[in-house]
């Protein structure tokens, strides 16, 4: 009797393992630290752009160096999205960008910036947790929401929104990097380097 292999289940398990390496949290934390520079002074737009590109460029490199030698490499298909999901993603991203500029430039609204940033980050984290079944990201989602609530309390108390948001991102950066380092150490203990034979 032959056993059938559930390819989808295997693919999901591989994605879960990749989510345990902690590298995404470390790189994400570093990206937030860079992004904070932009909120201190909007003239530093390079920091925002560089932070956005950091995750896409550095994370694959680190996984090639640290993760694949331990668990092997498989070319996983991209998570498929329907046309409606693509459309909703574009709409949400556009609304987020528009509100970002409105809140940042108008003194009547910029006090809400820390809460807005916290909720945007929590939305991204929640979608990641839900789509890839990564429980840690639900905790990260909660941390982002709490940071936004604390931030808006500080701005309502009269502290500058840009500075509060920058400090918020720096604190979140430290939390994410620490969480990522712990997960990376546990990952390296669980998955030692694979034995390789040389010709």
RAKA-V783708 format. One record per pair of residues at least 6 apart in sequence whose C-alpha atoms are under 8 Angstrom apart, sorted by the first residue. I is the first residue (numbers start at 0). J is the second residue. Records with the same first field share a line. If there is no record, write none. Layout:
I=J / J
This chain:
10=75
11=131
14=131
15=131 / 132 / 133
17=66
18=133
19=182 / 183 / 186
20=66 / 179 / 182 / 183 / 186 / 187
21=178 / 179 / 180 / 181 / 182 / 183 / 186
22=58 / 61 / 62 / 179 / 180 / 183
23=54 / 58 / 179
24=175 / 176 / 178 / 179
25=175 / 176 / 177 / 178 / 179 / 180
26=53 / 54 / 57 / 58 / 176
27=54 / 172 / 175 / 176
28=171 / 172 / 173 / 174 / 175 / 176
29=50 / 172 / 176
30=49 / 50 / 51 / 53 / 54 / 172
31=50 / 168 / 169 / 171 / 172
32=168 / 169 / 172
33=46 / 47 / 49 / 50
34=46 / 47 / 50 / 165 / 168
35=47 / 164 / 165 / 166 / 168 / 169
36=43 / 46 / 47 / 165
37=43 / 44 / 45 / 46 / 47 / 165
38=161 / 162 / 164 / 165
39=161 / 162 / 165
40=161
68=192 / 193
69=187 / 190 / 191 / 192 / 193
70=190 / 192 / 193
71=193
95=119
99=112 / 115
101=108 / 109
102=108 / 109 / 110 / 111 / 112
103=109 / 112
109=160
110=151 / 154 / 155 / 159 / 160
111=151 / 154 / 160
112=151 / 160 / 161 / 164
113=146 / 147 / 148 / 150 / 151 / 160 / 163 / 164 / 167
114=144 / 146 / 147 / 148 / 150 / 151
115=147
116=147 / 164
117=143 / 144 / 145 / 146 / 147 / 148
118=143 / 144 / 147
120=140 / 143
121=139 / 140 / 141 / 142 / 143 / 144
122=140
124=136 / 137 / 139 / 140
125=136 / 137 / 140
127=133 / 136
128=134 / 135 / 136 / 137
143=171
146=167 / 171
147=167
150=163 / 164 / 167
153=163
154=160 / 163
